Amino acid sequence: MIFIEALNRASTQTNEKKLISRNKYRPVISNKDSVDLSSAAHQVKEIHLDSQTKKTLTASTSIFANLIEHVLSHIMNSTLHLHSPEELNLDSKEWKIFLQVPPLNTEKINKADDYITPEVPQRPPAKQLIFHIPVKPLYGTPVEMTVLLSPHNGSPETPIFFHTFPKESWLPILHTPYSPEFLNQQITHYHILLDQDGEQDQLSSLHAHINQSKIAENNTQSAIFGLRIWRAKNQVLTPAVLGDSKVGLLFVGHYPPIEGNPITEEERARQANNLYTKA
């Protein structure tokens, strides 16, 4: 299991850090849990994750992270490992990660009527993929969970597996240390979106804080560099996993996104001075 140690450390923390920003993340609406985003996406230019706004990494969140790891390992034909900020001791550091909200959709290029494209073999159209995963408790019968994986419409290029994989796949058993009673209380279906539009060093703000000896060696394949996994829940998209050339795969699903840029101390002082002047 990925985050057992992180769960233990998180459960012993008694003092939670207060949120430093009251800006709420404006939802990115999807239509009927699909990959088409509404016009609300145009209103959000940038979001960021802040080390001081984390939520406790729970066992339920850990299951979600392991399902993502299980699916990514399958589609990339490699044993991948999702790190948590707790595992890399990043939860005790101060950092911010800036992300662009996925765009509404791609703009199709209109070809001139008199231009005839040469005949080339066309690959199958991209499709949503469904993964059935038997999740095994510490004892007893596995609980079947499903992950719906969608390509993001805003990506300039859709990863090849969305074209070549079957619509539905049945994955090997995912073993967990949890009781059957606990697993039976969990969410059994998740919808995630995948794009590879991030920079290869999109976690550069974390590089100085990380002990490279803790980075999994099997997270070095280029397919995960710039990878972004977004969770679709209640018509809202939130970042869940980010891939980076030095960190590998980082699970950030328990860090609530904040809209816009954080206010610096200089800006806060300037605003306070303006209020004093007006008064």
N, C-alpha and C positions, 0 to 999 in steps of 0.2 A: 504494500500500500504506500502511496506517495507521501502523504502528509501526516503520518502518525505522530512524529516528533513535534511537528509544528502545532498540531492540535493540543498536545500536552503542554507545550510552552504557552500557547494562547490561553488555555484554561486556567493557568496559574496567575495570569495578570489580573491585578485588582484595580489598578487605576487606568482607565481608558483616557487617551488623549482627546481633548476637546477639538471639535471642528474649528478650523481657522477661517473658514469661509461659509457664509450663509447662502451663497449662490446655489440654487438647485439646478440639477441637470435637466434641461428641457427635453422631453421625450422625443425620440425619433420614431414616428409612427409607421407601422407596417400594415398592409392591407390583408386582413384575414390570415395573419401569421405567415405571410409570404415574404418574398424578398423585395417587393416593390415598396419604396418609401413614399410617404406623403409629402406635401409641400412644407410641412413643419421642418423638414430637413434643411430647407433653404435658410431658416432663421438661426441655425446653429453653425457657427463658423469653426469653432475650435472647442475642444474639451481638454481637461487635464486630470490626471490622477495625482493625488497628494498623499505622501507617506503618513500624514497626521489624520487622514480621514478614513482609515481602515476600519473594517468590521472584524469581529473575531472569526478566525478560520474554524468553522465547525465541521463535524463529521459529515453532515449533509452536503456542505460545499465540497468536501474532499471527494465524495462520491461523484459529483458532477465533474470535478477535475480529472478523476481517473477515467471516467467515460470518454472525455475528450482525448486523453492520452492513448486510450485503447483504440479509438477510431483513427487518430493520426498515425499511430504505429502501423495500423492495417493498410491504410491507403498509401503510405510512403514506404511500405515494406521494410521497416526498420524498427528496432526497439528503441523508442524515444522515451525521454523522461521530462516531465513537467516539474520545474522548480517552483517553490513558493518563496515569496520574499522572506518568510520566517526561516526557511531552510538555509538561505544565504545570508542570514543576519541583517537583512535590509530593513526589517521592521523597527530596528533601533536607530536607523539613520534618517536624515532629512533629505527628501528628493521629490521631484515632480516629473511626470511624463506627459508630454503634450501630444495630442492626437487630433487628426482631422476627422470629423464625423463623415461616415461614408456618403458619397454623393447620391443624389436622387436617382439618376439613371444615366446610361451612356447615350451620347448623341450619335445617331447613325449618320454616316456620311452618304450624302445623296450623289450618286454617280450620274454623269451626263447620259442622256438617252442614246446618244450616238456612240457611246463607248461600250464595247463588248469585251467582257472579261474572258480570258482564255479558260478553256475547260480544264479544271483540276479536280482531283478526287476530294470530295467533301467529307469531313469527319462527322460522326453523328452529333446531333444537337446536344447542348449541355442540359442536364437534368438534375433535379434534387435527388439526393441519395438517402436511403433509409437503412440504418444499421440496427439489427436486433442483437442485443447483448445479454446473455444470461449472467446475472450478478450473483455470485455464490456467497452466502453468509458463512460464518465460522462453522456452522453445522446446519444440516437440513437442505431443503430444496432451493435451487436458484430462483431468483426473481427476474423475470424478463423485463429489461428496460430498452427503450428505443431512442436513437439519436437521429434527427432529421438534419442533414447537412445540405446547405444551399450555397450556390455561388452567388457572390454579390454582383448585382447588375451594374454597379459603377466601376468594376474592375476592367482595365483595358484589355486584359486577356484572361480567359477562364482556364484554370488548371486542367490538365489533360484528363485527370481521373473523372471529372464530371461528364466527360464525353464517352469514356471507355468502360467505366464500372457498371455493373448491373444496377437496376433500380433499387433492389433490395439485397442485402447481404446479411448472413448470419455469422457472427464473430465467435471466437473461442470464449470460454468462461473467464470472467473477471472475478478473481478471488478477493474477498474482503475479510477483515477481522470482526465484522459486526454481526449482531444476533439477527435471526430471522424476523423477530418482532420489530426491530429497528428498520430493517430494509423494507418491510411491508408497509411502513408509514411514509416512505420516501416518494418523491416525484418519480414517475416511471417513464416520462417522455420529455425530451429536451429538443429545442430547435436552435441550431447555431448556424451562423453565416461565416464563410471563409473568404478572405481576400489576401493577396500577396502584394499589396500596394505600399506597404511601409518601407522605410529606409532600412538597409541592412544593419545599421547601428541605431535603430530607433530607441534602444535602451541606453544610449550613451551617457545619460545623466546618472546611471547606476554604476558604470564601469569602475569609477574610482573607489566605490564602496565595497566591491566584491572580492572575496578571496577566490582566485581562479582555481585553487585546488578542490573547491567544492562543486565546480561545474562538471556535469556529466560529459564524458568524452564522446558518447554516442549522439550528442546533439550538435554535430558539426556539419551535417549535410546542408548544402546551400538552399534546398527547398524550403527550409524553415526560416531563412533569413528574410525579414520583412513580413513574415506571416502575421495575420491578425484574425483572431476568432472572436466573433460578436455573438452574444446570447440574445435571442429574441424571446421576450417574455412580456405578457400583458401589453403588447403593441409597443414595446420599448426595446431599443438596441443598446446594449452595454458591452464594453470590452471584457473579454474573459481570458484570452491568452495572447501574448505578444512574443514574436520570434526575433532573435538578434544574433549577429555573428559571433559575439563574445559570450553572451549570457546563455544562449540557447533558447529554450521555451520557458516563459515565465507566466505563471497563473496569477491573474490580477482580478479574478471574479469577485473578491471580497473587498475591493476598493471602489466605493461609489464614485462615478465620474462627476466632475464639476464643470459647469459651463464657463467658457471664457478664460481670460488670463487672470492669474492671481494678482492682487493689489500689493505692490511693493511698499516698503516702509516710507520711501520718498513720496510716493503717490498718496499714501494715507496722510502724511504730514501736510502735503499740499492741499488736500481736500479739507483737512481740519483748519488750516490757515484761511482758506476761502470762506469757510463757515464763520470763523471768528471775525473776518473783515466785514462780511455782510451784516453780522450782528451789530 
